[in-house]
Amino acid sequence: MSDLHTTTENVLIDERVRGFPPGNPPLTLAAIGKQGWKPYDGRMALPLISLDRQAFSGNVELMMAYVKSLGAEIAPHAKTPMSTALSEALLAAGAWGTTVADIRQAAVLLKAGQRRLILANEIGGAAAARRLAALLGHYPDAELHIFVDSTALVEALRSAWQERADLPPLGLLVEFGAGRAGARGVDAAEAILQAILAAETPTFRLTGIAAYEGAAATADAEETMRRIDALMVVTSDFLPKVRARIGDKRPLLVTAGGSVFFDLVIARLSAAVAADPVCRLVLRSGAIFFHDHGIYERGLAGLDARGGFRIGGETVSAAAAFRPALRLWAEVLSRPEPRLAISGMGMRDVAMDQGLPRPLALYRNGAYLADLVGADVFRLNDQHAFIRLADGSDVAVGDVIECGISHPCTCLDRHAILYGLDPDHSVTTAYLTSFG
């Protein structure tokens, strides 16, 4: 077990963290899971966010089975939970490595003992390259692959690596893009490839091709498919061109699939990768392991409509198989109008960029009362949610509302602790996050 994990297990948590009962003596992470707390029992400070451990484990098992059955690998994106413990759990379940979005996230994962990383982003210029070199100088056994979409970044990284003899090998991935960063065509990619090959050393080498299809998505489903198809075609067509330049023996990565469109990545890239005997296809999806009641719920419905989730040659309903694992818990603060409840969660606590939270169930006096049928959140303030209720709804001040969320990535980053719940809703684990 890594030094960081051992250290975080001993960190004392107190009222400065959401969920921790006011007035309770500080506790270590390990001790929190032994208190028998429940989000609706009146002891925990609300709002808080929780992880259904059983649902999460089922999602992990399902996604790993999908990837393995198709001969691919996965390096789950750590930016979703930014929890070293959960990243380690995904590695233990069979993940090939871990994906990060920036140098700071790489530092967190490296300090936790994880050594195989994809930095799936552009990092900036010369100053950023020096920061990355300074970090990796402490981890000579690290294996890091980084996106590049410009000759300027190639030169910045080359200069930083040339200045030092203590750095581990750096793998460069030529990035194709649509809607965000990434080369916008073969000519641009060829220039980047040429710059990398001209600068290669034993510790500074081309290791593959990358893309992020999620940024190609639009509100128009058909246009989204066309844009993703085009991105995957240019990515797959570039692989044999790269292979012709570097010879037959060097292992290469082709990595995409950082969104709910991972089935399209498999469908469009598998043949090109299979035709290359020393190439590996690596997906990067991270939020899929958490699922949600919003953007991923809609995304999995689209996945099923495409018939894209296949395990062992059989089509499986992703919408039925994956389970939302995250919940936001908040108290009812006010009932100022017959069909209005105001609860104590707001933009500081829950994401709204891909849809508002969804009321699911009501709890009173430490026990489940009813499902909240016909209720919806229609507005958020900083620390308040405005909930429209059905006629005659039995919601009282002091009740606790369990809500589903939309977009795990932008919800989890508001929380320092993710409380792991067993099926009876007891807190049995606490996961420290590292969002900075």
Salt bridges, closest charged atoms under 4 A:
GLU9 OE2 - HIS5 NE2 3.79
ASP14 OD1 - ARG16 NE 3.00
ASP41 OD2 - ARG43 NH2 2.89
ASP52 OD2 - ARG323 NH2 3.48
GLU73 OE1 - LYS68 NZ 2.87
GLU73 OE2 - ARG280 NH1 3.29
GLU88 OE1 - HIS5 ND1 3.78
ASP141 OD1 - ARG115 NE 2.98
GLU143 OE1 - ARG116 NE 3.22
GLU143 OE2 - HIS145 NE2 2.87
GLU155 OE2 - ARG158 NH2 2.59
ASP166 OD2 - ARG164 NH2 2.79
GLU190 OE1 - ARG245 NH1 3.71
GLU200 OE2 - ARG250 NH1 2.66
GLU223 OE1 - ARG226 NH2 2.78
ASP229 OD1 - ARG268 NE 2.60
ASP263 OD1 - ARG306 NH2 2.69
ASP276 OD2 - ARG243 NE 2.82
GLU297 OE1 - ARG358 NH2 2.76
ASP349 OD1 - ARG18 NE 3.00
ASP353 OD2 - HIS407 ND1 2.72
ASP376 OD2 - ARG388 NH2 2.94
ASP382 OD2 - ARG348 NH2 3.62
ASP391 OD1 - ARG339 NE 3.48
ASP394 OD1 - ARG364 NH2 3.23
ASP399 OD2 - ARG364 NH2 2.77
GLU402 OE2 - ARG327 NE 2.93
ASP413 OD1 - ARG414 NH1 3.57
ASP422 OD1 - ARG53 NH1 3.60
